């Protein structure tokens, strides 16, 4: 993938940061996107990554991301990683419509807009890789997560449909479904859960680790490795697939 332009959203921290670093190490010309400039500045100090401070929550923001990335050349790799969690959600009868809308804007609409715009470059080049970062919440349901689960399920439907559209042009579209990873977003969710249950954050993480066959939760780098594979030439035969990265667990 040396020299190919790769856009990674949510690159300021967690899985997005790990993916941006891994792609850069493989020789891609990475454009890291996030809302927090200080996090992107830190990323750029660690690797030769171009940065764009922008949110994926609006069509205008997505259009600016693509335009900025194209300054380096046609987009060849798109990793739709940016997302917001479920910690502000409530049972469906108490769910705030604004919470639903915010989740859809970032977790589903943003990937739609970016994919729609970036795919045109890939079609013209007759080569491209699109990777959606869904979640095990995109495969199963959970209480008080109607917006997050719906968006992540929708992301898999989007991926499967896009895979059919782009396949004739040498382009692939796949998804990864990570389980629990100790990212900042997951830590925020855990802090809210710990407060509600009256136990410590570490106790909750220990519970989650015990439910995984491996006895631990994931590292961001493990998810990034799967994303980088799907973005590589070696994954040319993989299209329309959702790969669960959860150490054998379904949640």
C-alpha positions in Angstrom: 0.0 0.0 0.0 3.0 2.3 -0.3 2.1 5.7 -1.5 -1.7 5.1 -1.4 -3.8 7.8 0.2 -5.6 6.4 3.3 -8.2 8.3 5.3 -8.8 7.2 8.9 -11.5 8.9 10.9 -11.5 9.0 14.7 -7.7 8.9 14.4 -7.0 10.9 17.5 -7.2 8.0 20.0 -7.9 4.3 20.4 -8.4 2.0 17.4 -8.3 4.9 14.9 -4.9 6.1 16.2 -3.5 2.6 16.2 -4.8 2.1 12.6 -3.3 5.4 11.4 0.1 4.5 12.8 -0.1 0.9 11.4 -1.0 2.1 7.9 1.7 4.8 8.0 4.2 2.1 8.9 3.1 0.1 5.9 3.9 3.1 3.7 0.4 4.6 3.1 0.0 8.4 3.0 -2.3 8.7 5.9 -4.8 11.5 6.6 -5.9 11.3 10.2 -9.3 12.9 11.0 -10.7 13.8 14.4 -12.4 16.6 16.3 -9.6 17.2 18.8 -6.7 19.1 17.3 -4.3 18.3 20.2 -4.8 14.6 19.8 -4.0 14.8 16.1 -1.0 17.0 16.7 0.4 14.3 19.0 -0.3 11.6 16.3 1.5 13.7 13.7 4.5 14.0 16.0 4.8 10.2 16.2 4.3 9.4 12.5 4.3 11.3 9.1 0.5 11.7 9.1 -1.5 14.6 7.6 -4.3 15.8 9.9 -7.7 17.2 9.4 -9.7 18.6 12.3 -13.3 17.9 11.4 -16.4 16.0 12.6 -18.0 13.4 10.4 -21.4 14.3 11.8 -22.4 16.5 8.9 -22.3 16.1 5.1 -20.4 19.4 4.9 -17.8 18.1 7.3 -17.4 14.8 5.3 -17.1 16.7 2.1 -14.3 18.9 3.6 -12.5 15.7 4.8 -12.5 14.2 1.3 -11.4 17.5 -0.3 -8.5 17.9 2.1 -7.4 14.3 1.6 -7.4 14.6 -2.2 -4.7 17.2 -1.9 -2.4 14.2 -1.5 -3.9 12.3 -4.4 -6.9 10.1 -5.1 -8.2 8.3 -2.0 -7.5 4.6 -2.1 -8.2 3.5 1.5 -11.1 4.7 3.7 -11.4 3.5 7.3 -14.7 4.7 8.8 -13.8 4.4 12.5 -15.1 7.6 14.1 -18.0 6.9 16.5 -19.8 7.9 19.7 -20.7 5.4 22.4 -23.9 4.4 24.2 -23.3 5.7 27.7 -25.9 8.4 27.4 -28.7 6.1 26.3 -31.8 4.9 28.2 -34.4 2.2 27.8 -36.4 2.8 24.6 -39.4 4.3 26.4 -37.1 7.0 27.9 -34.7 7.3 25.0 -34.2 10.9 23.9 -34.7 11.5 20.2 -31.6 13.8 20.2 -29.4 10.9 21.5 -30.7 8.7 18.6 -30.0 11.4 16.1 -26.5 12.1 17.3 -25.6 8.4 17.2 -27.0 8.1 13.6 -25.2 11.3 12.5 -21.7 10.0 13.6 -22.0 6.2 13.5 -23.9 5.7 10.3 -24.6 8.9 8.3 -20.9 10.0 8.4 -19.7 6.6 6.9 -22.4 6.9 4.3 -21.3 10.4 3.2 -17.6 9.6 3.2 -18.0 6.3 1.4 -20.2 7.9 -1.2 -17.6 10.6 -1.9 -14.4 8.6 -1.6 -15.6 5.6 -3.6 -15.5 7.7 -6.8 -11.7 7.9 -6.6 -11.5 4.2 -6.1 -13.7 3.4 -9.0 -11.6 5.6 -11.3 -8.4 4.0 -10.0 -10.0 0.5 -10.2 -8.5 -0.2 -6.8 -9.7 0.6 -3.3 -10.4 -0.6 0.2 -13.2 0.5 2.4 -13.4 -0.7 6.0 -16.3 0.0 8.4 -15.6 -0.2 12.1 -18.8 -1.6 13.5 -19.0 -3.5 16.8 -20.3 -6.7 18.4 -23.2 -4.4 19.2 -23.8 -4.5 15.4 -24.4 -8.2 15.7 -26.4 -8.6 18.9 -28.7 -6.3 21.0 -28.3 -4.9 24.5 -30.5 -3.1 26.9 -30.5 0.7 26.8 -28.5 0.9 23.6 -31.2 1.2 20.9 -29.4 4.0 19.0 -25.9 2.5 19.2 -27.0 -1.0 18.2 -29.2 0.3 15.4 -26.4 2.4 14.0 -23.8 -0.4 14.2 -26.3 -2.9 12.7 -27.0 -0.4 9.9 -23.3 0.0 9.3 -23.1 -3.7 8.4 -26.0 -3.3 6.0 -24.3 -0.3 4.4 -21.1 -2.3 4.1 -22.7 -5.3 2.4 -24.6 -3.1 -0.1 -21.5 -1.1 -0.9 -19.5 -4.3 -1.4 -21.9 -5.3 -4.2 -21.6 -1.8 -5.9 -17.9 -1.6 -5.9 -16.8 -5.2 -6.6 -16.7 -4.9 -10.4 -14.1 -2.2 -10.1 -11.5 -3.9 -8.0 -12.7 -2.3 -4.8 -13.7 -4.1 -1.6 -15.8 -3.1 1.4 -15.6 -5.0 4.7 -16.2 -4.4 8.3 -14.6 -5.3 11.7 -16.8 -5.8 14.8 -14.6 -5.3 17.8 -15.6 -6.4 21.3 -14.5 -4.6 24.4 -11.4 -2.5 23.9 -10.0 -0.2 26.6 -10.4 3.0 24.6 -11.3 6.4 26.0 -14.9 5.9 24.7 -15.2 2.6 26.4 -13.7 4.0 29.6 -16.4 6.7 29.6 -19.1 4.1 29.3 -17.5 2.1 32.1 -17.3 5.1 34.4 -21.1 5.6 34.0 -21.8 2.0 34.6 -19.6 1.9 37.6 -21.3 4.8 39.2 -24.8 3.4 38.5 -23.8 0.0 40.0 -21.8 1.4 42.9 -18.7 -0.6 42.0 -15.2 0.4 40.7 -14.2 0.8 37.1 -11.6 -2.0 37.5 -14.2 -4.4 38.8 -16.3 -3.9 35.6 -13.3 -4.4 33.4 -12.4 -7.6 35.4 -16.0 -8.8 34.8 -15.7 -8.2 31.1 -12.4 -10.0 30.9 -13.8 -13.0 32.7 -16.5 -13.3 30.1 -14.0 -13.6 27.3 -12.6 -17.1 26.6 -9.1 -15.5 26.6 -9.6 -14.0 30.0 -8.9 -10.5 28.8 -10.2 -7.7 26.6 -8.7 -6.5 23.4 -5.9 -4.0 22.7 -6.5 -1.3 20.1 -3.6 -2.6 18.1 -5.2 -6.0 17.7 -8.2 -4.4 16.0 -5.9 -2.2 13.9 -4.1 -5.2 12.6 -7.3 -6.7 11.2 -8.2 -3.3 9.6 -4.8 -3.0 8.0 -5.1 -6.5 6.6 -8.5 -5.7 5.0 -6.9 -2.5 3.6 -4.1 -4.5 2.0 -3.5 -6.1 -1.4 -3.5 -9.5 0.4 -7.2 -9.1 1.2 -8.3 -8.7 -2.4 -10.5 -11.8 -2.2 -12.4 -10.6 0.9 -15.5 -8.5 0.2 -18.8 -7.9 2.0 -17.5 -9.6 5.2 -18.0 -8.6 8.8 -15.0 -9.9 10.9 -15.6 -10.2 14.6 -12.5 -9.3 16.6 -13.5 -10.3 20.1 -11.3 -13.1 21.3 -14.1 -15.7 20.8 -16.8 -13.7 22.6 -20.0 -12.4 21.1 -20.1 -9.3 23.3 
